[in-house]
Amino acid sequence: VSGLAVWIFKMNFFLALAFGFILAAVSPAVVVGGMFDLQSQGYGVDKGIPSFVVAAASFDDVVAISGFSMFIGLASGTGDVLMEALHGPINIIAGVLFGFLGAGVLSLTKIWNTREKRSFMTLILGTAFTFAAKKAHFAGAGALACLVMASCANQFWSRGIGGRLSMGPDEHVAHEVERDLCTVWRVGAEPLLFSVIGSALDFKQTDPGTIPKAIGLVAGAVIVRCVAAFFSTCAAGLTGKERIFIALAWMPKATVQAALGPVPLDMLKDSFPRSDDPVLYDKQVQQGVEILTTAVISILLTAPVGLLVIQWLGPAWLQQKDDSVHEDVVSKLDRVDELEDVTEES
């Protein structure tokens, strides 16, 4: 994307890199919902494809947000080179540390001794990490902390790690929390997220003359991304169709593009007064408009196509888990819930 931006829009190097990280991010709003649907039907579950796609897309957003934060300050001429260079490593280190800390808190199952308490605490800690990191201008650290926390908590629960305040190993805890968070996502978070994305799209600021160039850039970026994703999964033990599906499932753009698309334009407008250098000012503002227009076009083109790919090609190309096995797992989880209810009543 950065190379195409330099070639098509004549952007400076740092602005093109920031632009590239904006378009590189995969939309969790589209991917997570589609993958949850496939997982609930048992498609690709045996090989962990839905979880793999969601985890990779989430980590991709962490990298994209960190990279954007690193280069946008340099592009506008307002950032300190050393601090911007350290921004990415700080995001990673802080995200891992706080994620591990959150998992340690969740591992205290004698305190969080019911399904509702564990699900509630997982949601609260993830929300707190996200907002605190955003307040500190390290948004990537918050997203990474959520990923690390969920992954480590799964291991802590299944192995009974937590010391005296752990009730011992229980492989069903993670599945229970997952089901509760899926419900929260479907009922509340998903509708709110798509509403925010829709309200963030401002077509009045887009430039119609930029649309053909934007379409070409998005198409080129998607092709390169899909080819690279296909070859990156060559050693994962997947079939050709499954690898193509994963590559196409990482296509959708929406959340990050809607959030970060207007940022370069606003920062470039505030970088210096127009009276100081009208020619340079107008050029930078035009480049900011081009970034915003391309971000909007990427959402309109890739979000619906990516969702259709997940909904249509998933059932066709992914192997469905045996229904008897799937029902057996569900029945076991239901029996565990019944036992917990009986224990609480007694």
C-alpha positions in Angstrom: 0.0 0.0 0.0 2.8 2.4 0.9 4.5 1.8 -2.4 1.3 2.3 -4.4 0.5 5.5 -2.4 3.9 7.0 -3.2 3.5 6.1 -6.9 -0.2 7.0 -7.3 -0.7 9.9 -4.9 2.9 11.2 -4.7 2.9 11.1 -0.9 6.0 11.5 1.2 7.5 8.3 2.7 6.3 8.6 6.3 2.7 9.6 5.3 2.6 6.7 2.9 3.7 4.3 5.6 1.0 5.6 8.0 -1.6 5.2 5.1 -0.4 1.7 4.5 -1.0 0.7 8.1 -4.5 2.2 7.9 -5.5 0.0 5.0 -3.6 -3.0 6.2 -5.9 -3.6 9.2 -8.5 -6.3 9.0 -12.0 -5.5 10.3 -12.9 -7.5 13.4 -16.5 -6.2 13.0 -16.9 -8.3 9.8 -14.5 -11.2 10.5 -15.5 -12.0 14.1 -19.2 -12.2 13.4 -18.8 -14.4 10.3 -16.3 -16.7 12.0 -18.6 -17.1 15.1 -21.4 -18.2 12.7 -19.1 -20.8 11.1 -17.8 -22.0 14.4 -21.3 -22.4 15.8 -22.2 -24.6 12.9 -19.0 -26.7 13.2 -17.2 -25.5 10.0 -13.4 -25.6 10.2 -13.5 -26.3 14.0 -11.4 -29.5 13.8 -8.5 -27.5 12.4 -9.2 -24.4 14.5 -9.7 -22.2 11.4 -12.3 -19.8 12.8 -10.2 -19.2 16.0 -7.1 -18.8 13.9 -8.6 -16.3 11.5 -10.1 -14.2 14.4 -6.8 -14.2 16.4 -4.7 -13.3 13.4 -7.1 -10.5 12.4 -7.0 -9.1 15.9 -3.2 -9.2 16.1 -3.1 -7.6 12.7 -5.1 -4.7 14.1 -2.6 -4.3 16.9 0.3 -4.1 14.4 -1.6 -1.7 12.2 -2.6 0.7 15.0 0.9 0.6 16.4 2.5 1.2 13.0 0.1 4.0 12.3 0.8 5.7 15.6 4.5 5.4 15.0 4.6 7.1 11.6 1.7 9.6 11.6 3.6 11.9 14.0 6.7 11.8 11.8 4.5 12.4 8.7 3.0 15.6 10.2 6.4 16.8 11.4 5.2 17.0 15.0 6.6 13.7 16.4 9.8 13.1 18.2 11.8 10.5 16.3 13.0 8.6 19.3 9.6 8.4 21.0 7.9 7.4 17.7 10.5 4.7 17.2 9.8 3.3 20.7 6.0 3.5 20.3 5.8 0.1 18.7 7.9 -1.8 21.2 6.2 -0.1 24.1 2.8 -1.2 22.7 4.0 -4.8 22.5 5.7 -5.0 25.9 2.9 -3.2 27.8 0.2 -5.4 26.0 1.9 -8.6 27.0 2.5 -7.6 30.6 -1.0 -6.3 31.2 -2.5 -9.3 29.4 -0.6 -11.7 31.5 -1.6 -9.7 34.6 -5.3 -9.9 33.6 -5.0 -13.7 33.0 -3.6 -14.0 36.5 -6.6 -12.2 38.0 -9.0 -14.4 36.0 -7.2 -17.6 37.2 -8.4 -17.0 40.8 -11.5 -19.2 40.2 -12.2 -19.5 44.0 -13.1 -15.8 43.8 -14.7 -15.9 40.4 -16.5 -19.1 41.3 -19.4 -18.9 38.9 -19.7 -18.8 35.2 -21.3 -15.3 35.4 -18.5 -13.9 37.5 -15.8 -15.2 35.2 -17.5 -13.9 32.1 -18.2 -10.5 33.7 -14.6 -10.1 34.9 -13.2 -11.1 31.5 -15.4 -8.4 29.9 -14.6 -5.8 32.5 -10.8 -6.3 32.3 -10.8 -6.3 28.5 -12.8 -3.1 28.4 -10.6 -1.5 31.1 -7.4 -2.4 29.2 -8.8 -1.0 26.0 -9.9 2.4 27.3 -6.8 2.8 29.6 -4.4 2.2 26.7 -6.4 4.5 24.4 -6.2 7.2 27.1 -2.5 6.8 27.3 -2.2 7.0 23.5 -1.1 3.4 23.2 -4.2 1.9 21.7 -2.3 -1.1 20.3 -1.3 -2.2 23.8 -4.9 -2.4 24.9 -5.9 -4.7 22.0 -2.8 -6.9 22.5 -3.5 -7.1 26.3 -7.0 -8.5 25.5 -5.6 -11.1 23.2 -2.9 -12.2 25.6 -5.3 -12.2 28.6 -7.8 -14.5 26.8 -5.1 -16.9 25.6 -3.3 -17.2 28.9 -6.6 -17.4 30.9 -7.6 -20.4 28.8 -4.3 -22.1 29.7 -4.6 -21.1 33.4 -8.2 -22.4 33.7 -7.5 -25.7 31.9 -4.3 -26.4 33.9 -5.6 -25.1 37.3 -2.9 -22.5 37.6 -3.8 -19.9 40.2 -2.3 -21.2 43.4 -4.5 -21.6 46.5 -7.2 -19.4 45.0 -7.7 -21.8 42.0 -10.4 -24.5 42.1 -8.2 -26.7 40.0 -8.1 -27.6 36.3 -11.4 -27.3 34.3 -11.4 -27.4 30.5 -15.0 -26.3 30.3 -14.5 -22.8 31.8 -13.1 -21.3 28.6 -16.0 -22.6 26.5 -18.5 -21.2 29.0 -16.9 -17.7 28.9 -16.6 -17.9 25.1 -20.3 -18.6 24.8 -21.2 -15.7 27.1 -18.9 -13.3 25.2 -20.4 -14.4 21.9 -23.9 -13.5 23.3 -22.6 -10.1 24.4 -21.1 -9.6 20.9 -24.2 -10.5 19.0 -26.7 -8.7 21.2 -24.9 -5.5 22.1 -21.3 -5.0 20.7 -21.8 -5.9 17.1 -24.8 -3.6 16.4 -23.1 -0.7 18.3 -19.9 -1.2 16.4 -21.5 -1.1 12.9 -23.5 1.9 14.0 -20.3 3.7 14.9 -18.7 2.7 11.6 -21.6 4.1 9.7 -21.7 7.4 11.5 -17.9 7.8 11.0 -18.2 7.7 7.2 -18.4 11.3 6.0 -19.0 11.3 2.2 -18.9 15.1 2.1 -15.2 15.1 2.7 -14.4 12.6 0.0 -13.0 13.7 -3.4 -14.8 12.2 -6.4 -11.8 12.7 -8.6 -9.8 10.4 -6.3 -12.2 7.5 -6.5 -10.7 5.8 -9.6 -7.2 6.0 -8.1 -8.5 4.7 -4.8 -10.2 1.8 -6.4 -7.0 0.8 -8.2 -5.0 1.1 -5.0 -7.4 -1.0 -2.9 -7.6 -3.6 -5.6 -3.8 -3.9 -5.8 -3.4 -4.0 -2.1 -6.1 -6.8 -1.7 -4.5 -8.9 -4.4 -1.0 -8.6 -2.8 -2.5 -9.3 0.6 -4.4 -12.4 -0.5 -1.4 -13.9 -2.3 0.9 -13.3 0.7 -1.7 -14.7 3.1 -2.1 -17.8 0.9 1.6 -18.6 0.9 2.0 -17.8 4.6 -0.2 -20.7 5.6 1.6 -23.3 3.4 3.0 -25.1 6.4 -0.2 -25.1 8.5 -1.5 -28.5 7.3 -4.4 -27.0 5.5 -5.9 -27.9 2.1 -5.7 -25.5 -0.9 -9.3 -24.4 -0.5 -8.9 -23.7 3.2 -5.8 -21.6 2.6 -7.7 -19.6 -0.1 -10.6 -19.1 2.3 -8.3 -17.8 5.0 -6.6 -15.4 2.6 -10.0 -14.1 1.4 -11.4 -13.9 5.0 -8.7 -11.4 5.9 -9.9 -9.1 3.1 -12.7 -7.0 4.9 -11.9 -3.4 5.9 -14.2 -1.3 8.2 -13.4 -0.7 11.8 -9.9 0.7 11.8 -10.4 2.5 8.5 -13.4 4.3 9.8 -11.6 5.3 13.0 -8.2 6.3 11.5 -9.2 7.4 8.0 -10.0 11.0 9.0 -7.0 11.4 11.4 -4.3 12.2 8.8 -6.4 15.0 7.3 -7.1 16.6 10.7 -3.4 16.3 11.7 -2.2 17.8 8.5 -4.6 20.7 8.7 -3.3 21.5 12.2 0.4 21.0 11.4 1.0 24.6 10.5 -1.0 27.7 9.5 -1.9 28.0 5.8 -0.4 31.5 5.6 3.1 30.1 6.2 3.2 28.1 3.0 -0.1 28.0 1.1 1.2 25.6 -1.6 2.6 23.0 0.8 -0.5 23.3 3.0 -2.9 22.7 0.1 -0.8 19.8 -1.0 -0.9 18.1 2.4 -4.6 18.7 2.8 -5.2 17.1 -0.6 -3.2 14.1 0.4 -5.3 13.9 3.6 -8.5 13.9 1.6 -7.0 11.2 -0.7 -6.3 9.0 2.4 -9.9 9.5 3.7 -11.5 8.8 0.3 -9.4 5.6 -0.1 -10.4 4.5 3.4 -14.1 5.0 2.6 -13.8 3.2 -0.7 -11.9 0.3 0.9 -14.8 -0.2 3.4 -17.5 0.0 0.6 -15.6 -2.5 -1.6 -14.2 -5.1 0.8 -16.6 -5.3 3.8 -19.6 -6.7 1.8 -17.4 -8.9 -0.4 -15.5 -10.3 2.6 -18.7 -11.1 4.4 -20.2 -12.9 1.4 -17.0 -14.9 1.1 -17.2 -16.0 4.7 -20.9 -16.8 4.5 -20.7 -18.6 1.1 -17.3 -20.2 0.8 -17.0 -21.2 4.5 -19.7 -23.9 4.4 -18.6 -24.9 0.9 -14.8 -25.2 1.5 -14.4 -25.9 5.2 -15.0 -29.4 6.7 -17.9 -29.5 9.1 -17.3 -31.1 12.4 -19.3 -34.3 13.0 -22.7 -33.4 14.4 -22.7 -36.2 16.9 -19.4 -35.0 18.4 -20.6 -31.4 18.4 -23.8 -32.3 20.1 -21.9 -34.4 22.6 -19.7 -31.4 23.6 -22.8 -29.2 24.0 -24.5 -31.8 26.1 -21.5 -32.1 28.3 -21.4 -28.4 28.8 -25.1 -28.4 29.7 -24.5 -31.1 32.2 -21.7 -29.1 33.8 -24.0 -26.1 34.0 -26.7 -28.3 35.8 -24.1 -29.6 38.2 -23.0 -26.0 39.0 -26.6 -25.0 39.7 -27.1 -28.0 42.0 -23.9 -27.2 43.8 -24.9 -23.6 44.3 -28.3 -24.5 45.6 -26.8 -27.0 48.1 
